[in-house]
Amino acid sequence: PALGQTTDPGGAGTNPTNTEATPMALSRNPTGHSPPAVQRNVTLFPEEVIATIFSSAWWVPPCCGTAAAVVGLLYPCIDSRLGEPHKFKREWASVMRCVAVFVGINHASAKLDFANNVQLSLTLAALSLGLWWTFDRSRSGLGLGITVAFLATVITQLLVYNGVYQYTSPDFLYIRSWLPCIFFSGGVTVGNIGRQLAMVRGAAGLRMFLSYRETRAVIIAFPLVS
Amino acid sequence: MTLTERLREKISQAFYNHGLLCASYPIPIILFTGLCILACCCPLLKLPLPGTGPVEFTTPVKDYSPPPAAPDHKPGEPSERPEWYVGAPVAYIQQIFVKSSVSPWHRNLLAVDVFRSPLSRAFQLVEEIRNHVLRDSSGTRGLEEVCLQVTDLLPGLRKLRNLLPEHGCLLLSPGNFWQNDRERFHADPDIIGTIHQHEPKTLQTSATLKDLLFGVPGKYSGVSLYTRKRMVSYTITLVFQRYHANLRARLMLLHPSPNCSLRAESLVHVHFKEEIGIAELIPLVTTYIILFAYIYFSTRKIDMVKSKWGLALAAVVTVLSSLLMSVGLCTLFGLTPTLNGGEIFPYLVVVIGLENVLVLTKSVVSTPVDLEVKLRIAQGLSSESWSIMKNMATELGIILIGYFTLVPAIQEFCLFAVVGLVSDFFLQMLFFTTVLSIDIRRMELADLNKRLPSEACLPPAKPVGRPARFERQLAVRPSTPHTITLQPSSFRNLRLPKRLRVVYFLARTRLAQRLIMAGTVVWIGILVYTDPAGLRTYLAAQVTEQSPLGEGALTPMPVPSGVLPASHPDPAFSIFPPDAPKLPENQTLPGEPPEPGGPAEGAHDSPVPEVTWGPEDEELWRQLSFRHWPTLFSYYNITLLTAPLPQDIECLASDGMLLVSCCLAGHVCVWDAQTGDCLTRIPRPGQRRDSGVGSAFEAQESWERLSDSGKGGSEEPGDSPPLRHRPRGPPPPALFRDQPDLTCLIDTNFSAQPRLSEPTQPEPRHRAGCSRARDGPGYDFSRLVQRVYQEDGLAPSRAPALRPASPGPGPPLTPEDEGGCPPEKGSPSLAWAPSADGSIWSLELQGSLIVVGRSSGRLEVWDAIEGTLRCSSEEVSSGITALVFLDKRIVAARLNGSLDFFSLETHTALSPLQFRGTPGRSSSPTSPVYSSSDTVACRLTHTVPCAHQKPITALKAAAGRLVTGSQDHTLRVFRLEDSCCLFTLQGHSGAITAVYIDQTMVLASGGQDGAICLWDVLTGSRVSHMFAHRGDITSLTCTTSCVISSGLDDLISIWDRSTGIKLYSIQQDLGCGASLGVISDNLLVTGGQGCVSFWDLNYGDLLQTVYLGKNSEAQPTRQILVLDNAAIVCNFGSELSLVYVPSVLEKLD
């Protein structure tokens, strides 16, 4: 929704018309994340809130969720292909911390007032790299994250180009310039979850599958939240 | 040896020594740490609770002027003014603080005397204030003209009617308990009882009536039989519309205080924050869930210790208190937190993290068990010292990088995080390590104890109480050489009685703890949800106030009566409309100077009581008032919220084609009466309208409506017996069978936003309306016109509903109102008059013009379709309570009893578009159409300055006559053409509440005395007089043969018009008394709880009851408006329902 308004100086928090414009369907990120464009001045009408949540096209949340699950699967697969299992901070507490930081990055991108788009993008890029360094530190993770961010950005550009949806104020070709950073950190986070799930010992295929379904549910929840 | 290694060794050594120290003197160290935490947190006491309270901003009272409507500083440039300090405030509040006590105090005085005489001073003060005349450059004005005028209380608050002011100044004092009547006060045998009459029995967090009227927190008021100090304090609260300084000066003059030194005067602006919506809560809740998951996963790893829970608690306490210390330290050094604490808190916790704590625990428990505790701690610490230091350095580095992003919010966050990290390190080293050492020591002791008694005589009761112990021992067993053998569980079960096994089971599953936890969570949830002072009162408004004045002790001045009022006018506050963030300004009103000390007369020789004015008194109002104002204002349906709750509909008007609704906050909505689509939405002035998206967009927004607290639409909570009616004759048996099923005809339930859900009736046009409203910007007018054409056959009779057909000379006009308007271009650019403030008190609609009467006394004419302001009158001090818009004449009745006659002049440039009415339409009476190309001018033709002594409450016009009803118990009849007063009708013994006049010159009136009078308009004589209801008459209407009245007693009575005999009465649902409408001469419709009922007027039979959807189940019907096309509009408070009644019904009899 208010993707276009997130960088609106002074307008992010208080603009009473900062609700979502349905026609301006925002493009959701294929990996299932978009900044929690927190809206203010929304009434407490439950129906309205629900309408706001589901205001994007119906297929966006499932697609984002599926994409996130795929990325989450890719990480442990690549790890095992390369033969270098990820050992760094492999515990659930760390994963939750990673998720929290990711949500925080989204939060910041949606709510903070930045002087301009360049500053916003640079800050987010730094934060994303910090996220990778804090929780991943593997070359495969970095590579895969960059690949995911690149692919997702290209896909979004294509979608916007073909008019499937659009951003209110694009500043990087057809999309917002901070989108790749969000994609990158989203990829790293999802990969982190995926690796942790893959750690579960003695899990046969079925159990793996179930775990991934669970992850997917979590991931699907993200676009809803935002 | 490299530098790193040496450093490493040094650190390791230091940690070792530190560990020894901690383990040796645990208690002193913990005490020391606790003191440190407290010391660092004490600056927090001065901080307002994050997010829950109003924000204050103080400006000097000198040269005060309201802040400009738009922020004058550039966006980038920092300003010392808070962001919300723009636009005029909602109100200015001035409080006169009175502190008094009885002197000298005789033994033989009763306990009640402590406050009887002090309280009686309030009456005198109120009188002084009321009689005060304000002088300024524009002349002299009475208090009534400058104070904030309020209208009715909300319908739900009928029981407070006698206690809170209505239709007048908002002036509160303890005297309100006795209706400001001194005699009543003196006659009251039980003062305490009167005061506490309305106190809620249960615990209540919001303001009670006593709090509101006394203006100070209950325990400070001193009105209690158990008070020791015999000191009574209260305030007189006065709410102004504009800032006026000289009341204060006068009060100081009246009550001089020789030794009260005035402090610098200032206004305090109070801003009530907006409420948090669900949409905003979802991310917040998510982050908190993640936070808890993080804490859970972290502390789960604590293992091999004596008490897992204890250590987990210690870890969480470490992080939390380090955060508190961080905020406290930052505040101490002058940094004021601007971020929303609740929002960033989870992130701070995650950034600081529990990792170090876990690492410490792990390394300590992995040291050899047979070592001494001290040594274990020291070893554990030193072995992890390097990694801890390294991690901390890394984190500090990362955060410092964040500090250089130069984004203020991030910088603040980083600052907090850095300080938090450092204090967290401090706490880990001192607090957590010590707790850990205690825990390890306890474990060792426990192990020793275990080893001594043989394992066989393990008392069976013990494991029950401490199930955790077993687990721990199991866990410990592999690592400890001295094993305690536990019986296999099966064996144990054999020996235990059943009862114990159940207890075991409970203990194992920790059922009790979980239940308690769940209960606590639910309880907290309920608290948060219901507590108005908590989350939900994140409210709204800015108030300015003048700082407390006089400091220092007041001279005790005994008054002859023994009462010593040390009245202290407190600050004036202005409450700002929080509404549009950009617009509102705060304006402050200088408070009055303290007028300390009562009049000193006749000194007593006995010791005078110590009435002092201390700093604690100055803080008094702060403790209470700010939080209570939203409550007070909400009683009058004035919202201080930025994001208000859905408000009730205040006024409804319709001319058959369009339906206009508005709320007191000033939002006006125009609906298509045929389809229920929202055509235009006129937000309250000052709110920015996003023209780019258009009306469809705004329809999704929060919607404010007002209750019909206005004229006549009142209801009263009374008993609600089931529906009953008294049929006068035998009901025709076939009647019910013949009834068409109305349910399918419920057309559209249009609440604030067009919903996606299907309307009840699957008629294509309605759905089209709904969906279009969602996705199309602007309003496609041509479709409406087409639709109207299609419907033409359906609704043949098209007489304007509210307009008595007065075939005035007018230009040839199209019958179709909307036809005159060109299609909207999608982005109407609206020009909002900046001064157009004040809530809407009255509303009329004719053609495509809406006439709006505001509380500020302004009359505005709006274009209904385009939402543009066509013209407006100049501002007059007195609000417009009622309006009549007839033909080209507008009559406005004002609060001060005057009548203004306006004439509307249009310079018509008729376009061909206006004549697109079909021939079938032209049979209906013509109505003036004002196309947007016209220029409309509103000219004041005549003013009757003092039509009534008191506010005019009812205004009706028909047949060339205008009837006014007023609170002064009289009615007046005017001729419309020359505004000449024909008669003054006297006969009521209470204020007039309802008036009816129709084409046939029948005039009926109802008053607060519950009486209905019928008058002859030609002679001015009273035809009949009936005592109809207990309580006010709320609405009144007539048919050719009968008079229908409704009253506050929720009864609808039907009277024979010629004889004045009551035919029968209908008991209404609670709160639905005023909702009635006459569809035809023999069909009456009344509202109920979520339903409408149709009655046969001749016989008093219930024909049918139609339930309108599930949502409105609980909502009483407040108001029913009958449109001419056999449709009725029901006002369910925050929702409107449009119900089509087929014309079949009219042919019923």
Boltz contact constraints between the chains, C-beta under 6 A:
constraints:
  - contact:
      token1: [A, 9]
      token2: [B, 75]
      max_distance: 6.0
  - contact:
      token1: [A, 10]
      token2: [B, 75]
      max_distance: 6.0
  - contact:
      token1: [A, 14]
      token2: [B, 581]
      max_distance: 6.0
  - contact:
      token1: [A, 17]
      token2: [B, 690]
      max_distance: 6.0
  - contact:
      token1: [A, 21]
      token2: [B, 693]
      max_distance: 6.0
  - contact:
      token1: [A, 21]
      token2: [B, 697]
      max_distance: 6.0
  - contact:
      token1: [A, 36]
      token2: [B, 283]
      max_distance: 6.0
  - contact:
      token1: [A, 38]
      token2: [B, 280]
      max_distance: 6.0
  - contact:
      token1: [A, 38]
      token2: [B, 283]
      max_distance: 6.0
  - contact:
      token1: [A, 39]
      token2: [B, 279]
      max_distance: 6.0
  - contact:
      token1: [A, 41]
      token2: [B, 643]
      max_distance: 6.0
  - contact:
      token1: [A, 42]
      token2: [B, 277]
      max_distance: 6.0
  - contact:
      token1: [A, 42]
      token2: [B, 279]
      max_distance: 6.0
  - contact:
      token1: [A, 43]
      token2: [B, 702]
      max_distance: 6.0
  - contact:
      token1: [A, 44]
      token2: [B, 277]
      max_distance: 6.0
  - contact:
      token1: [A, 49]
      token2: [B, 278]
      max_distance: 6.0
  - contact:
      token1: [A, 49]
      token2: [B, 279]
      max_distance: 6.0
  - contact:
      token1: [A, 52]
      token2: [B, 279]
      max_distance: 6.0
  - contact:
      token1: [A, 92]
      token2: [B, 297]
      max_distance: 6.0
  - contact:
      token1: [A, 93]
      token2: [B, 294]
      max_distance: 6.0
  - contact:
      token1: [A, 93]
      token2: [B, 297]
      max_distance: 6.0
  - contact:
      token1: [A, 93]
      token2: [B, 298]
      max_distance: 6.0
  - contact:
      token1: [A, 96]
      token2: [B, 290]
      max_distance: 6.0
  - contact:
      token1: [A, 96]
      token2: [B, 293]
      max_distance: 6.0
  - contact:
      token1: [A, 96]
      token2: [B, 294]
      max_distance: 6.0
  - contact:
      token1: [A, 96]
      token2: [B, 297]
      max_distance: 6.0
  - contact:
      token1: [A, 97]
      token2: [B, 294]
      max_distance: 6.0
  - contact:
      token1: [A, 97]
      token2: [B, 350]
      max_distance: 6.0
  - contact:
      token1: [A, 99]
      token2: [B, 290]
      max_distance: 6.0
  - contact:
      token1: [A, 100]
      token2: [B, 290]
      max_distance: 6.0
  - contact:
      token1: [A, 100]
      token2: [B, 350]
      max_distance: 6.0
  - contact:
      token1: [A, 103]
      token2: [B, 287]
      max_distance: 6.0
  - contact:
      token1: [A, 104]
      token2: [B, 347]
      max_distance: 6.0
  - contact:
      token1: [A, 112]
      token2: [B, 407]
      max_distance: 6.0
  - contact:
      token1: [A, 112]
      token2: [B, 409]
      max_distance: 6.0
  - contact:
      token1: [A, 114]
      token2: [B, 407]
      max_distance: 6.0
  - contact:
      token1: [A, 123]
      token2: [B, 405]
      max_distance: 6.0
  - contact:
      token1: [A, 130]
      token2: [B, 398]
      max_distance: 6.0
  - contact:
      token1: [A, 225]
      token2: [B, 282]
      max_distance: 6.0
  - contact:
      token1: [A, 225]
      token2: [B, 283]
      max_distance: 6.0
  - contact:
      token1: [A, 225]
      token2: [B, 286]
      max_distance: 6.0
